């Protein structure tokens, strides 16, 4: 029973956080502050009541429309809420919280996952990775990894008993691939990739370390190539069309975080 209650609480927490992330995404679009002000309908600007803001549930109770102007509500809202809740459950299951340091690690992962979700949706919609999101995320990830090295806390992608020297090595090599992105940006003068992708690659390296960053980048490029080819073949995009790469990088980050070790082990077993 306690096991179910913990998971139920984490799922509800994810829904609530996802609802807040939707607000952050919208207010980034409108250049408003997401730290103050009440929620309102983006169409008629009517202030929303608590009945309109119950995560996931309100969308379906209202039939996917605003209570006041009957304009359609974007499917982005329930999708972000449920995705956040499921990610929180995956993180909670992976961390096995039994100590204060593991609890701190879980909260950190909830936080950086929230940043990544905002980056995913915002870049998908606007082809921009907002500095207001990626810079704080980089600072938080760096400070956390620094605390891992100094106080020997359990890092999400390391097993117990690994020394500070290896942690520093892993972190350094995790950030190094971002220079590859910088090279592409400079050589193409920003035509093939933007500075936002370079900043996101730094964040990915801080979160994943080496070798999981290599898995994340491989999967991002692979999925991006497959999706790009599909869009071109279906006629929805051309060879000259711009396609945001941030969502693929974020997707690769999550895949590498949860299953990176398994993918690496499978790869080496396949080679041997």
C-alpha positions in Angstrom: 0.0 0.0 0.0 2.8 2.4 0.9 4.5 1.6 -2.4 1.4 2.6 -4.3 0.9 5.8 -2.3 4.4 6.9 -3.0 4.0 6.4 -6.7 0.6 8.0 -6.7 2.1 11.1 -4.9 5.0 11.3 -7.4 2.5 11.0 -10.3 0.3 13.8 -8.9 3.4 15.9 -8.3 4.4 15.4 -11.9 1.0 16.5 -13.1 1.1 19.7 -11.0 4.7 20.5 -12.1 3.7 19.8 -15.7 0.8 22.3 -15.3 3.3 24.9 -14.1 5.7 24.1 -17.0 2.9 24.9 -19.4 2.5 28.2 -17.7 6.3 28.8 -18.0 6.2 28.0 -21.7 3.3 30.3 -22.4 4.8 33.2 -20.5 8.1 32.8 -22.2 6.2 33.2 -25.5 4.4 36.3 -24.3 7.5 37.6 -22.4 5.5 37.7 -19.1 6.7 36.7 -15.7 6.0 33.1 -14.7 6.7 33.9 -11.0 3.7 36.2 -10.5 0.2 36.8 -11.9 -2.8 34.5 -12.2 -3.4 32.0 -15.1 -5.8 33.2 -17.8 -7.1 31.9 -21.1 -4.7 32.8 -24.0 -7.7 33.6 -26.2 -10.2 35.7 -24.2 -7.8 36.6 -21.3 -10.4 35.5 -18.7 -8.9 34.7 -15.3 -9.1 31.0 -14.7 -10.5 29.5 -11.5 -9.3 26.4 -9.8 -11.9 24.3 -11.6 -10.2 25.2 -14.9 -6.7 24.4 -13.6 -6.9 20.8 -12.3 -4.0 19.2 -14.1 -5.1 16.8 -16.9 -8.6 16.4 -15.6 -9.9 19.9 -16.4 -8.9 19.5 -20.1 -11.3 16.6 -20.5 -14.0 17.9 -18.2 -14.2 21.0 -20.3 -14.1 19.0 -23.6 -10.8 20.6 -24.6 -12.3 24.1 -24.8 -12.2 27.2 -22.7 -15.2 27.5 -20.3 -15.6 31.2 -21.1 -15.0 31.7 -24.9 -15.3 28.0 -26.1 -12.0 28.3 -28.0 -10.0 25.0 -28.3 -7.3 24.4 -25.7 -4.1 23.0 -27.2 -3.3 19.3 -26.6 0.1 20.5 -25.5 -1.3 21.1 -22.0 -2.4 17.5 -21.1 0.6 16.1 -23.0 3.2 18.1 -21.0 1.4 17.3 -17.8 1.3 13.5 -18.4 4.8 13.4 -19.8 6.2 15.2 -16.7 4.3 12.8 -14.4 5.6 9.7 -16.2 9.2 11.1 -16.2 9.0 11.7 -12.5 7.8 8.1 -12.0 10.7 6.8 -14.0 13.2 8.9 -12.1 11.6 7.9 -8.8 11.8 4.2 -9.7 15.4 4.5 -10.8 16.7 6.3 -7.7 15.4 4.0 -4.9 15.3 6.7 -2.2 16.6 5.6 1.1 19.0 8.3 2.3 18.9 12.1 2.3 21.6 12.3 -0.4 19.5 10.1 -2.7 16.4 12.3 -2.0 18.5 15.3 -3.0 19.5 13.6 -6.2 15.9 12.8 -7.0 14.9 16.4 -6.5 17.8 17.5 -8.7 16.7 15.2 -11.4 13.1 16.4 -11.2 14.3 19.9 -11.6 16.6 19.4 -14.6 14.0 17.2 -16.2 11.6 20.1 -15.9 14.1 22.4 -17.6 14.5 19.9 -20.4 10.7 19.6 -21.0 10.4 23.3 -21.4 13.3 23.3 -23.8 11.8 20.5 -25.8 8.4 22.1 -26.2 9.6 25.7 -26.7 12.2 24.7 -29.4 9.6 22.5 -31.1 7.2 25.4 -31.4 9.5 28.4 -31.9 12.9 26.9 -33.1 14.6 28.7 -30.2 16.2 27.3 -27.0 15.5 30.2 -24.5 18.5 31.5 -22.5 16.2 32.1 -19.6 15.9 28.3 -19.3 19.2 26.8 -20.5 21.5 29.1 -18.5 19.9 28.4 -15.0 19.8 24.7 -15.9 23.5 24.7 -16.7 24.3 26.5 -13.4 22.2 24.1 -11.4 23.7 21.0 -13.1 27.2 22.3 -12.6 26.7 23.1 -8.9 25.2 19.7 -8.3 28.0 17.9 -10.1 30.5 20.0 -8.1 28.8 18.9 -4.9 29.0 15.3 -6.1 32.7 15.6 -6.5 33.4 17.5 -3.3 31.2 15.6 -0.9 31.2 12.3 -2.8 27.4 12.2 -3.2 25.8 9.5 -5.3 25.7 10.7 -8.9 22.8 9.6 -11.0 24.9 7.9 -13.7 27.6 6.4 -11.4 27.7 3.4 -9.2 28.7 3.5 -5.6 32.4 3.7 -4.7 33.7 5.6 -7.7 36.3 8.2 -6.7 36.4 11.9 -7.3 39.1 11.6 -10.0 36.9 9.4 -12.3 33.9 11.7 -11.7 36.0 14.7 -12.8 37.2 12.8 -15.9 33.6 11.7 -16.7 32.3 15.3 -16.4 35.1 16.8 -18.5 34.6 14.3 -21.3 30.9 14.7 -21.0 31.2 18.4 -21.8 33.8 18.0 -24.5 31.4 17.0 -27.3 29.7 20.4 -27.1 32.9 21.7 -28.9 31.8 19.6 -31.9 28.6 21.6 -32.0 30.5 24.9 -31.7 32.6 23.8 -34.6 29.6 23.1 -36.8 28.1 26.5 -35.8 31.3 28.4 -36.7 32.0 26.6 -39.9 28.4 26.9 -41.2 28.0 30.4 -39.8 24.9 29.2 -37.9 23.1 27.8 -40.9 23.2 24.2 -39.8 23.0 24.6 -36.0 22.3 27.4 -33.6 24.1 28.5 -30.4 21.2 27.2 -28.4 22.1 23.6 -29.4 25.7 24.3 -28.2 24.4 25.4 -24.8 22.1 22.5 -24.6 25.0 20.1 -25.4 26.9 21.6 -22.4 23.8 20.9 -20.2 23.6 17.4 -21.5 27.2 16.7 -20.7 26.8 18.0 -17.2 23.7 15.8 -16.6 25.0 12.6 -18.2 28.8 12.6 -18.1 30.9 10.2 -20.2 30.1 7.8 -21.8 26.3 8.3 -21.6 26.6 11.7 -23.5 27.9 9.7 -26.5 24.7 7.5 -26.4 22.5 10.6 -26.1 24.1 12.3 -29.1 24.1 9.2 -31.3 20.4 8.6 -30.6 19.6 12.3 -31.2 21.3 12.4 -34.6 19.8 9.0 -35.5 16.3 9.8 -34.6 16.7 13.3 -36.1 17.9 11.8 -39.4 15.0 9.3 -39.5 12.4 11.9 -38.6 13.9 14.4 -41.1 13.9 11.8 -43.9 10.3 11.0 -43.1 9.2 14.6 -43.2 10.9 15.1 -46.6 9.5 12.0 -48.1 6.0 12.9 -46.9 6.4 16.3 -48.5 5.9 18.2 -45.2 9.5 19.5 -45.3 12.1 20.1 -48.0 15.9 19.8 -47.9 16.1 23.6 -47.2 13.5 23.5 -44.4 14.6 24.3 -40.9 14.0 21.6 -38.3 14.6 22.2 -34.6 17.3 19.9 -33.2 16.7 20.6 -29.5 13.8 18.1 -29.1 16.0 15.3 -30.5 18.8 16.3 -28.1 16.4 16.3 -25.2 14.9 13.0 -26.2 18.4 11.5 -26.6 19.2 12.8 -23.1 16.3 11.0 -21.5 16.9 7.8 -23.4 20.6 7.8 -22.4 19.8 8.6 -18.8 17.4 5.8 -18.3 18.9 3.2 -20.6 22.3 4.4 -21.6 24.2 1.8 -19.6 22.1 -1.0 -21.1 22.7 0.3 -24.6 26.5 0.6 -24.0 26.6 -3.0 -22.6 24.6 -4.3 -25.5 26.9 -2.6 -28.0 30.1 -4.0 -26.5 28.5 -7.5 -26.1 27.5 -7.3 -29.8 31.0 -6.4 -30.8 32.5 -9.2 -28.8 
